[in-house]
Amino acid sequence: MKIGVLPLARATFDVPYAEEKLAAMLAELDALGHQVVGSRDLLTDAQAAQAALEACGNVDFLLVLQVTFTDAAFIVQAAHAVAAPMGIWAVPEPRLGGRLRLNAFCGLNLASHALGLNGRTFGWLYGGPGQVDLAGLLAGGHQSPAPRLRPARATGSVPQPMKIARIGAHPEGFDTCAYDGDALRTLVGASVQEMSLDALFDRARRMPEAATAPYRAQANALPNVGDMDSDELDRSLRLASALESIQREGAFDGFAIRCWPETFTEYGGAVCGPVSMMGEARVPCACEADVYGAVTQVLLQRVADAPVFLADIVDMDAADGTGVVWHCGQAPRSMAATTPHATIHTNRKQALLLEFALKPGPVTLFRISQAHGNPRAVIARGEMLDRPMAFTGTSGVIRFENGLEASLRDLIGAGLEHHMALAYGDHAEALEAVAGAIGLPVLELGA
């Protein structure tokens, strides 16, 4: 066979480590004896990626090597440009308590959603070299079955209307965060007011010291806050007070915020710590301007009557039977198993973020999903385990009630978004009633 290879990566991740992974992946591919075209180097810029894609124009199979996280824009472009069967191979990394060096699973998750919206079938693998059936993938295997949706088993009250403030647009290639305002209003009675990032930044710069004082007190309770850059810390805390003032003036139930790169590159302070503080105060915030993620958080918070956390699933370990939920440092601090510490963003190196492992206990995951262009309610139950912090930021190790392999199959096979809302407790039945009230079918992961 003639195999077109596209090894995708982002320079903000651990490039030397990614190059080690790529070398091992290519060695396994070479051992199969196929003709390989495309690129044997990490594709971290648009020009190199385009050249590699052009070399794949007449192949028997298009193999995307998801070596680190990337958005889905280029994968969708490749799927349209190459008619051959397609597969994605993403690699895990060890849970060592340090930075998330690759985050490749999240890239696979993002790609599965985008390809589903575009009607493109694909096979996929998630595992290290020597642990996967690469020959089977190249033969057209490892495609997940269609999702198994069912009607909600109960019907509750129609949700009360909500107001979401979207600040900035979602990043390019994040189809998971796109939204249709009219459809959302019809579905759950949510209205969305759009604002610019500049408006947030300008307000934050003008916030008086008295307005930031409560957030500074929260930050001062972190035992190592003195290690943070004082200017970055000040700018970050000003974002918290600015969000509070916007929420109060507009009576917003939640936010969807474009959290990167501009908060770092143009403003100079992280919004992650403020998002944690707002979430603890029952004003949930969705990263990457994920409006449906914000709506999902509000619905789950109302059902759980507790703070919620919008998390990425960043690892699935078949041998251990567990997954890892993570975000860079914005879970509500009441979810902490250990004393929260102050930290900086692992890629952008600015304060303020919170760092802790999630506490053990039963949890429910929830998402109002637009997978394959058809809305549905996604529900999963699990147990957060008493484990050390898997990756820096806020993370927890979860055992899914319906098993890891079946849950993984549904997560990628259904093309779900990469953000899931999490709350402590078992709220599956109440969430089913919400789904029934708004007429959504239910996808229970792994059922």
N, C-alpha and C positions, 0 to 999 in steps of 0.2 A: 504494500500500500504506500501511497504518497501522503504523508501526514504533514499538515500545516500546524506549526507550533507558535503560540503567542504567550510568552511568559510575562504575566502582568505584575507590576509592583508599583509602590509609591515611595518616593525618596524620603518621606517623613518617618518611615519605619526603619527597622534595623537592616540596612542594605547588605552589609557583609554576611549576616546570618541568612538572609534571603538568597544570597548568591550560593552559599553552601547547600541550601535546600534545593535550589535549581540544579546544581551540578548533579546531585543524587537523583533527581527526577529524570534528567536527561540521560543519565547512565542507564536507568531502568528502561527508558524508551529505546535507547540505542540497542540494548540487548535483544530486543524483539526483531531487529533486522529490517525495519522499514526504512524507506527513504524519508528523510526529515528536511522540511523547508520552513521558512519563516524566520524565526530568530532563536539564537542560543544564548542571548543575553537578556537581562531584565529590561522590560520596556517601561521606562519611567517618564518618557516625554512623548508628546504627540507626533513629532516628526519621525522618530524611530518606530513608533507603533504603526504609523501609516505605511512606512516602507515594508515592515514585516507583513502587514495585512495584504499588500499588493503582491507579495511573493507567494501568498496562499490562494491565489485565484483559481487554480486548477488542481485541487487536491481531492483525495478520496475521503479525508476526515479532517475536521478542524478541531484541534486540541488546545484549549485554553488552560494554561497552567496558572492557577490563582495562588501566587507565591506570597503576596501580602494582600491586605485590603486594597481594593480600588472601587471607585464607583462603577456603575453599569453602562455608562454612555458608550465606551469603546466596544464592550462586548455586544451591545445591541447593533452597533455599526458593523461589526464583524459578522454577526448573524444575518444581516441583510445582504452583505457583500459576498458571502460564500454560501453556496447552495448545498454543499456537502453535509453529511451528518456531523453533529457537533457534540463535544463533551467537555466538561470542566473537571479539573483535578485540583482540589484545594488541600493544603497540608496543615496539620496541627502543630502546636508548639507546647512544650512542657509547662505545667502549672508550677512555677517556681516562686511566685510571690513578687516577681519583678514586673517590669513594664510589659505590655502586650507588644511583642516584638514584630509579629506578622499580622495578626488579626485576619487571617485568610478565610476563616469560616464565614465571617460577616460579609466578606466580598462575594462568596458563593451564594449566601442568602439574598443579597441585593440583586445579584445576577438572575437568580431563579425567579424573582418577582418581575423584573424587567422583561425577561424572555417570555414569561407567562402572559404578560400584557400584550406582547407582540406575536403570540401564537407560535412560538418557536420551540419545538421539542429538543431535548438534549439529555444526554446521560451525564452522570456525575459520580465522583469519588471523593471521599474525605478520609485521608489517612496518609501516613508517611511512606516513603519509598520502601518497598519490600513488604508492605502491609496491605496493598490494594491489588485488585484484579485489573491491571491496566490492559491486558490483552482482551478481556471481556468488554471493557469500555470501548476500545477501538473496533470491536466487532459489532457495536451497536447496542450493547447491553447497558444495564444499570440506569434505566429510566424509571422514575417513580410512577406508580399508578395514579390515576386521577383521584382527587380528594373525595372522601366519602362524607357528603353533607347529609344532614337529617333535619327535619323540622324541630323547632324548639319543643320541649316536652311540656312547657308551662307558659302561660301568658300573664304578665303582670301589668302594672300601670304604665302608661306612656310616660317616658322621661320628661321631667320638667325642662323648659327651654334653658339654654346656656349661651353664654357669650365668650368667644375666644378672641384674643388679640394675637394676630400673626405679625411678628416683627421681623421684617426681611423675608426674602424668598428662599425656598429650599435650594440646596446646592445642585449644580448640574449633574445629571446621572443618578440622582436620588429620586427615581420614579416612585419609590415607596412613600415619599412625603408629599406627593402632588395631591390636590384636592379640587373638587367641584363644589363651589359654595351653594348653588341651588340644590344639588343632590343631597348635600349634607343637611341643609335646612329642612328638606322634606323628610329625610330619614329620622333625624333625632331632634329636630327643632333647634339646631345650633346656628347662631349667626356669627360671622367672622368679620372683624374689623382689621384691615391691613394697615400697618404702620411701617415706617422706614427704620433701618438700623441707625441712621444718622440722628433721627429724632430721639431714640433711646440714648445714644451716646451724648448728645447735647444736654439732655435732661440730667443724665448722671453727672456730668461735669459741673452742673449748676446746683446740685443738691447741697443744702447747708449741712454743716457738721452735726447739728442736732438730729437731722433725719437719718444720718448714717450711724449714729451712736448705738442703737440697739443691735445693729449687725456687727459693729465693731466689738460689742460685748460678747456676742456669740463667737466671733473669731478669737477673741482673747482667751476663751475657755479651752481652746485647742492647745495642748501642752507645748507644741513646738512652733507656734505661730511666729515667734520671734525670728525664726530661720527664714521667713519669707521676705522678699524684697518689699520694702515699705511702700514704695510708689505703686507697684503692681497691686499690692494688697488694698491700698486706698481706692484705686480705680475699680477694683473688683467689688468692693463693698458698696461703692456708689451705685453700681448697677443694681444691687439688691434694693437699695432705697428708691431708685428710679422705678423699678418694676412695681414696688409697693404703691408708689404714688399713681402710676398709670392704672393699676388694678383698682385702686380706691375711686379714682375719678370716673372710670368707665364701667365699674361694677362687673369686671371680667371674672369669669369662673376659672380661666386657665390661659396659659400662653403657649404659643408655638414660636420658637426663637431660632433664627439663624445664628448658631453659636460659634461658627468658625467659617472662614479664617479671620473675618474682619474684626471680631472682638480682640484678637491678638495683634493683627497687622495694622489696624487703623486706630483702635482705641487703646490697646495696651494692657488689658486685664481680662482674666477669665470670667465667664458668666456661670461656670459650673458650680462653684461654691454658693453663689446667690440662688441658683436653681435648687440646690439642696435645702437652703433656708426657706425658700418660698414653698417647696413641697411639704416641709415640716409644718408650715403655717396653713396647710390645706389649700394652697394655690398652685396646682401642678403645672409644670412647665415641660414642654416637649422640645428636645434638641432638633437641630437641622430643619426648623420650621415645619415640623410634622404636625399638620393640623388634625388629621385623623388620630394621631397619637395623643394629642391634647384632649380631644373629645373622649377617647377611650379612657384616659386617666380620670377625667371628671366623672364618667359613668361608674368606673370601678370605685373611686373614692366615695361616691354617694352610697353604693351598695355596701362597701366594707366599713364605712364610717371610720376611716383610718388613712394615714398618708400612703401615697402610692409612689412607685418608682418605675420610670420608663427605661427599660434595659435592652441592650443587645444580648443575644445569645452568641457567645464567641468561641465555644468549644463543646464538642460532644465526644466523650471517651467511651467507646464500646466496651473496652476491657473493664473499666471501672463502673460502667452503667450510669454515669452522671454527665450532666452538662454544667456549663458555667454561664451565669448571667452577669453582665458587667456594664458599667459605663465609667467614663473617665474620672468621675468624682462628684456625683450629684445626687446620690440617694439620700433621702431624709435621714437625719442622724438617729432617729428613734429606731431605725432598722439595724443599728450597729451591734455587732457581737462583742466588739472590743472598743476601747477608747478611741474616738475619731482623732485623726491627726491632720494637720494642714499639709498640703503638698502642692506641687506645680503640675501643669499638664505635661504628660509624658512626651508628646511630640512638639508642642509649642513652647514649653519651658517657662510658663508664666503662672502666677498665683491668681486666684485662690481656688483650690479644690479640696474636697474632703477625702480622706482615705481610711477605709475600714473593711473588714469582712462582714458580710451579712449574718445576722443572728440565726440560729437554728429554729425550725418550726414549720408548720404547714403553710403553704403559700398557694395562691391562685394566679395564673397568668391569663391575660385577656387582651383581645384586640378586635376592634371593628375594622375588618380587612376589606380591601378592594382587589384582592388577588384575582387575576384573570378578568378584571373588569366587572366582577359581580360581587356585590357586598355580601358579607357573611360575618357571623360572630365566631371568633376563635377562642376556645377555652381549654386550659390545661391545669391540672392539679399536680402538686408535687410537695416534696419535703426539702426544705433548705437544711443542709447538713452542717454539723459542727466540724467544720474544716478550716484549716489556715487560709488566709487570703490567697486566692489563686493568681491574681494579677493586681498591680497597683491601681489605685482608684477605689471604686466601690464595687465589690464583686462577691458572689456567693456560689457555692456548689450545690446543685439541685438534682434530686432524684425524681424523675417523672413517674407519676402514679401508673401510667399505662406503658411504662418501659421506654428505654432510650431509643432503641432501634426503630420502633413503630412511630415514636414521636418525631424522630429525625426524618423518617420517610415522609411524614405528612408535612413537616415544616418546609422542606425543599420541594417535595412533589406538588404541594398546593401552591407554591410560589408566594409564600407569605412575606409580609413586610419584615424588616429587620428589627423593628421596635416592638416590644411587648410590654404592656403595663403589668406590674406585679404588686400584690398586696398580701399581707399576712392573713391567714385564716382560710377556710374553705367556703368560697362564695359561688361555687359553680351553679347551684340550683337558682340562686337569686339572679345570676347573670343570664341564665337560660330564660328566666321570666322576662328580663329586659329584652332579650332577643325576640321572644315571642310577641312582646308588645309592639315592637317596631317591624315585625314581619321578616326577620332575618333567619335564614337557615343557620345551623350550628355545625362547626367543625371542631370536634373534640380531639385534640392531638393524641394519636396512638390508639384511639378506640376502634 
